[in-house]
Amino acid sequence: FPVTIRAARLSAAVSAVMSNHDRGAKTRTGTNGTDFFGVIRSAAAVGVPHIFLMESGFHDAVQDEAFLKVDANLRRIAEAQARVLCELLGVAYVAP
């Protein structure tokens, strides 16, 4: 799968868990043609094969903040992400 499709699937999975608007997958190129985000640039520089930087809501959005303060919700997000990543990597997902 192309990286934008993989990222879009992760975004959709988290959005479905949180029942909020899916903002989709985004990329941002810096002025020198590399990735804008240092954490992604650094991971790519050392050969990390799959790199995703994800947001799971916003601390200044009351609904997101309330949702993210519940441990069970954080586990639901992590499980949704794990399911998608396992599918993308072609490995079996093993439930906790």
GIHUVEN-V529814 format. One record per backbone hydrogen bond with DSSP energy under -1.0 kcal/mol. CO is the residue of the C=O (numbers start at 1). NH is the residue of the N-H. Records with the same first field share a line. If there is no record, write none. Layout:
# GIHUVEN-V529814
CO->NH ; NH
This chain:
# GIHUVEN-V529814
2->6
3->7
4->8
5->9
6->10
7->11
8->12
9->13
10->14
11->15
12->16
13->17
14->18
15->19 ; 20
28->36
30->33
34->30
37->41
38->42
39->43
40->44
41->45
42->46
43->48
44->47
58->61
61->65
62->66
63->67
64->68
65->69
67->70
70->74
71->75
72->76
73->77
74->78
75->79
76->80
77->81
78->82
79->83
80->84
81->85
82->86
83->87
84->88
85->89
86->91
